[in-house]
Amino acid sequence: MSDSVPPPDGEKTTLLVGSEPFFALAGELLAAGKRVSITPTGSSMLPTLRGGRDTVVLEAPGEKKLRRGDIILYRRLDGTYVLHRIVGVSGPRQRYTLCGDNQIALERGIDREQVLAVVRSIRRGSRVIHCDSRLYRLYSEAWMALRFPRQVYHYLKRRVRGIFR
């Protein structure tokens, strides 16, 4: 790529690659102790993460014990990469129950070996939200506590829509 022209000062470059090559490279960087920034897509983590707009900084979990409320990047058994919140930890092997902030269905039985990284901070515009801050942890706990009322809300919304169809 020596023929490529560098971008003007202050501009970002975007390189589009498939998820497999990207996550292979990201895995190498994380294993080397580096942090990796990604811009997630999708709506499963709304309102915490706005797909295509917010950026997260990932770090290898290492030996650190992951806890309820952490947002992790993991790989499902079908090969899909997912960024969701830990809503429960069980057993001595630390199996995780996960859920997207904009979802109500739980995903149970995620093993530590499937976890690639943990989110350390979120960049929203010019603001950086550190995931270890007390305010963020309070927000995280409140959002998880509202999961059942959100289930009721979504159920009622579907029922009302069904009545008027």
N, C-alpha and C positions, 0 to 999 in steps of 0.2 A: 504494500500500500504506500510505497514511497512516492507514488505519483499523485496521491490524493492531496487536495488543497485543504489546509486547516480552516476551520470555521472562523469567521470574524470574532474578535474578542467579545466575550459575554454570551455567545450563542452556544447552544448545546447541540451535540450531534446525536442522531438516533440510528441505531443499528438494529434491524429487525432480523431475529433468528428464531428458529423453532424452539419449543420448550425443552426438548431433550438436550440439544447442545448448550443452551443457556444454563439449565440447571446443572449440567455436568461441570461447566466452568464455575458457576456459583458455588457448587459443592467443593471444588478444589480451593477456591478463595476462602471459603468459610473454614475448611480444614486447616488452612494455613494461618488462621487467626485473624483474617481480614473481615471487615464488615462489607455487606453488599446491599445496595439500594435497588428497590424495584418499585414500579408503579403497578399495583394490582388492577385487575379488570373484574368486571362483574358487580353485582349488587348485594351479594350475600352478607357483606359486613357493614352495610349502611346502618346507621348514620356514622359509625366510627370511621370507616374508610370509604371514600367516594372513588369508585372504580374509574381509572383513567385520569384522575386528577390528583389524588394524594400519593405520596411516596412513603414507603416504609424502609427503615434501616434494619437489616437482618444481621444476626450474629449467631454463630454456632452455639448450641446449648451447652456443649462440653459436659462437664460433670455436674453442672449446676442443676439443682432440683427445680423442675418446672412446677408452677403452682396455678391454682385456679385463678382465672382472669388473664393469664398470659395469652397472647396471640401467637400462634405457631404456624410455620410452614411445614407441611407434612405431605407425604406421598401415599395415596391410597393404594390398595393392593392391585387395582386396575391400572395403575400408572399415572393417575390424575394428580396434579399438584394443587394443594388447597391451602388457603390461609384462613384459619378459623380460631375461635377463642376456646380455651380449656374451661369447661364448666364443671368438671369433676375429675378427680384423680383417685384410683382405687388400686388396692393390692400392693404387695411388696415389689412387684415388677413395674409398678407405675404404669398402669394402663389408663388411657385418657378418654374422657367423654368430651366431645367437641360440638360446637354449634356456631353457626354464623350469627352475627348480631341481628340480621334481618330475616332469620329463619326461626322456626320453632321445633323442627325435627332434630333429634340428637343423633350423633354418630358415635357409637360406643366401640370400645375395644381397640383403640389406636395404641400400638406399642411404641416404646421409646425409640426403637430402631427406625421407625417410619418418620420420626421428627428430624427435619433437616436444619431448621433454624427457628429462632425466637425473635419476635419484633422488639426492638429496643427503643425506637422512636418513630414518630409519624410526622411527616412534613406536610402541612396544609398551607399552601401559598408561602408566605414568608415566616409563618409560625411553626415552631418545632414543639411537639408534645412528647415528653419523655415518659415512657411507659412505667418507670419506677417512681414517678412523682406521686405524692399522696392524693392530689386532686384527681389524677387519672385513675388511680386504684379505686378511689371512691366512686367515680363515674362507672368503672368497670363492674364493681359490685352491685351498684344500683341497676345497671342495665341487665345483669344476670338475674337479679331479683324480680325484674319485670317480665321475665319470660312467660310465666303462667298467665298474667293478665293479657299479654300480647296474644297468647294462644286463644283465649276467650274472645278477644276482639276479632281475630281473623276468622274464627268459627262463626261468630255472629254476622260478620260482614258477608261471608259466603252464603249463609242462610237467607239473609235479607236480599241479596242479589238473586238467589234462586226463586224467591217469592215473586219478584218483579219481572222475571223472564217469561 
